[in-house]
């Protein structure tokens, strides 16, 4: 999980992650405010290898999306902390 303070920064990180993972089987998901909750919930249900998110939207999913939990998270990166 990569946590960024803004959705603009999360989008930039997501774009670079997709480029780096292009020829691998690594999957990524972007979880930020301003995008539909339902499509993000579907992305999270697919159990991506890397989740790039803003804290507020991820907290929203953990509390309100039944299939989302953080039990399998191995590494958390706090960008710009």
Backbone as numpy.savetxt, mean C-alpha at the origin, in Angstrom:
# Nx Ny Nz CAx CAy CAz Cx Cy Cz
5.51 -2.94 3.91 4.66 -1.76 3.91 5.55 -0.53 3.91
5.30 0.36 2.96 6.01 1.64 2.91 4.97 2.72 3.21
5.16 3.43 4.30 4.22 4.47 4.72 4.81 5.83 4.37
4.06 6.62 3.61 4.51 7.95 3.21 3.53 9.00 3.76
3.98 10.23 3.96 3.10 11.23 4.55 2.03 11.80 3.61
2.25 11.72 2.30 1.29 12.29 1.35 0.99 11.31 0.23
-0.17 11.48 -0.39 -0.52 10.59 -1.50 0.34 10.87 -2.72
0.81 12.11 -2.88 1.68 12.43 -4.01 3.00 11.66 -3.89
3.58 11.65 -2.71 4.82 10.92 -2.49 4.58 9.41 -2.64
3.45 8.93 -2.13 3.12 7.51 -2.26 3.01 7.13 -3.74
2.41 7.98 -4.54 2.29 7.72 -5.98 3.65 7.65 -6.66
4.57 8.53 -6.26 5.92 8.51 -6.81 6.64 7.22 -6.43
6.55 6.83 -5.16 7.20 5.61 -4.70 6.60 4.40 -5.42
5.28 4.39 -5.58 4.59 3.29 -6.27 5.07 3.18 -7.71
5.20 4.30 -8.38 5.66 4.31 -9.77 7.06 3.70 -9.88
7.95 4.07 -9.00 9.31 3.53 -9.02 9.29 2.04 -8.66
8.48 1.65 -7.68 8.39 0.24 -7.28 7.92 -0.62 -8.45
6.95 -0.13 -9.21 6.48 -0.89 -10.38 7.58 -1.06 -11.40
8.37 -0.01 -11.62 9.47 -0.11 -12.57 10.52 -1.10 -12.10
10.84 -1.07 -10.81 11.85 -1.98 -10.27 11.38 -3.44 -10.29
10.09 -3.65 -10.13 9.54 -5.01 -10.07 9.06 -5.52 -11.42
9.22 -4.74 -12.45 8.65 -5.05 -13.77 8.96 -6.46 -14.26
10.17 -6.92 -14.13 10.54 -8.23 -14.65 10.64 -9.28 -13.55
9.91 -9.07 -12.48 9.88 -10.03 -11.37 8.43 -10.41 -11.10
8.23 -11.24 -10.12 6.87 -11.60 -9.73 6.43 -10.83 -8.49
7.16 -9.78 -8.14 6.81 -8.94 -7.00 5.60 -8.10 -7.36
4.61 -8.10 -6.48 3.40 -7.32 -6.71 3.34 -6.13 -5.75
2.74 -5.04 -6.21 2.65 -3.81 -5.42 1.20 -3.31 -5.40
0.87 -2.59 -4.34 -0.45 -1.96 -4.25 -0.28 -0.55 -3.72
-1.10 0.36 -4.22 -1.11 1.75 -3.76 -2.39 1.97 -2.96
-2.24 2.36 -1.69 -3.38 2.54 -0.79 -3.32 3.96 -0.23
-4.08 4.86 -0.86 -4.06 6.27 -0.45 -5.46 6.86 -0.54
-5.67 7.96 0.16 -6.93 8.68 0.06 -7.10 9.25 -1.34
-8.34 9.46 -1.73 -8.62 10.01 -3.05 -8.88 8.95 -4.10
-8.59 7.69 -3.77 -8.89 6.58 -4.66 -10.01 5.75 -4.04
-10.77 5.01 -4.85 -11.90 4.24 -4.32 -11.48 3.18 -3.30
-12.18 3.15 -2.17 -11.91 2.17 -1.12 -12.09 0.74 -1.61
-13.12 0.49 -2.39 -13.43 -0.87 -2.82 -12.33 -1.47 -3.68
-11.81 -0.71 -4.63 -10.76 -1.25 -5.49 -9.48 -1.46 -4.69
-9.23 -0.62 -3.71 -8.07 -0.81 -2.85 -8.25 -2.06 -1.99
-9.46 -2.30 -1.50 -9.73 -3.51 -0.72 -9.47 -4.76 -1.55
-9.86 -4.72 -2.82 -9.61 -5.85 -3.72 -8.10 -6.04 -3.89
-7.37 -4.94 -4.06 -5.91 -5.03 -4.19 -5.29 -5.65 -2.95
-5.76 -5.26 -1.77 -5.21 -5.80 -0.53 -5.56 -7.27 -0.33
-6.73 -7.68 -0.80 -7.13 -9.10 -0.70 -6.21 -9.99 -1.53
-5.59 -9.43 -2.55 -4.66 -10.20 -3.39 -3.31 -10.41 -2.72
-3.13 -9.84 -1.52 -1.92 -10.00 -0.72 -0.66 -9.58 -1.49
-0.56 -8.29 -1.86 0.62 -7.85 -2.59 1.89 -7.97 -1.74
3.02 -8.10 -2.40 4.30 -8.19 -1.70 4.68 -6.86 -1.06
4.37 -5.77 -1.76 4.71 -4.43 -1.27 3.44 -3.58 -1.27
3.17 -2.94 -0.14 2.04 -2.01 -0.04 2.62 -0.63 0.23
2.29 0.32 -0.62 2.71 1.71 -0.44 1.45 2.47 -0.05
1.50 3.15 1.11 0.26 3.74 1.63 0.52 5.04 2.38
-0.58 5.73 2.63 -0.57 6.83 3.57 -1.17 6.29 4.87
-0.77 6.85 6.01 -1.21 6.26 7.29 -2.73 6.28 7.48
-3.37 7.39 7.12 -4.81 7.49 7.34 -5.61 6.46 6.57
-5.27 6.25 5.31 -6.02 5.29 4.50 -5.75 3.86 4.95
-4.53 3.56 5.34 -4.23 2.21 5.81 -4.96 1.92 7.12
-4.98 2.89 8.01 -5.73 2.72 9.27 -7.21 2.50 8.96
-7.74 3.25 8.00 -9.13 3.10 7.58 -9.41 1.66 7.13
-8.53 1.11 6.32 -8.71 -0.27 5.84 -8.58 -1.29 6.97
-7.64 -1.09 7.86 -7.45 -2.04 8.97 -8.70 -2.07 9.85
-9.32 -0.91 10.06 -10.51 -0.84 10.92 -11.80 -1.23 10.22
-11.90 -0.96 8.92 -13.19 -1.09 8.25 -13.28 -2.14 7.15
-12.18 -2.72 6.74 -12.20 -3.74 5.70 -11.90 -5.08 6.37
-12.88 -5.97 6.39 -12.77 -7.20 7.15 -11.59 -8.07 6.77
-11.23 -8.10 5.52 -10.17 -9.02 5.08 -8.77 -8.42 5.23
-8.66 -7.21 5.77 -7.36 -6.56 5.88 -6.86 -6.60 7.31
-5.65 -7.15 7.47 -4.96 -7.09 8.75 -3.47 -6.95 8.48
-2.71 -6.73 9.51 -1.27 -6.52 9.34 -0.47 -7.67 9.92
-1.08 -8.83 10.07 -0.43 -9.97 10.71 0.80 -10.47 9.96
0.82 -10.38 8.66 1.92 -10.93 7.87 2.98 -9.90 7.48
2.87 -8.68 8.00 3.84 -7.65 7.66 5.19 -8.00 8.28
6.22 -7.99 7.45 7.57 -8.31 7.92 8.43 -7.07 8.09
8.22 -6.05 7.23 9.04 -4.84 7.27 8.13 -3.64 7.09
8.36 -2.59 7.90 7.65 -1.33 7.76 8.70 -0.25 7.52
8.49 0.53 6.46 9.38 1.64 6.14 8.57 2.92 6.32
9.05 3.80 7.18 8.41 5.10 7.39 9.18 6.12 6.59
8.66 6.46 5.42 9.31 7.40 4.53 9.16 8.81 5.09
10.24 9.57 5.08 10.26 10.95 5.54 10.00 11.07 7.04
10.26 10.01 7.80 10.02 10.07 9.26 11.11 10.89 9.94
